[in-house]
Amino acid sequence: MLPQEIIHGFGFDKDNPLWKATLILIDASIESEIAYALAKENKGEDRAYHCGRAEALTSFKAVLLNARETVLKDIGRTE
C-alpha cells in the first residue's frame, strides 16, 4: 500500500497541466543530456557523466509514471 501522500498526490485527472509540464521538462532534459553525451567534443568521463544523467532522468520518469499507474489502479481509475 502506498503512503496517503502519494495516493493523494498522484490521483489527479489526466489533463492536469502540472503533470503534462513535468513530463515535457523531463523529456527535454533527457534529450539534452543525450545530445551532450553524443557531442563529438565530449570525451571519456564527460560522455559517461551525461549518459548517467540521461539514465537517471529516464529512471526517475519511470518511477513517476509507475507511481501514477499504481495509484490509479488502487483507486479504481483507468486512463
Secondary structure by P-SEA (a helix, b strand, c coil): cccaaaaaaaccccccaaaaaaaaaaaaaaaaaaaaaacccccaaaaaaaaaaaaaaaaaaaaaaaaaaaaaaaacccc
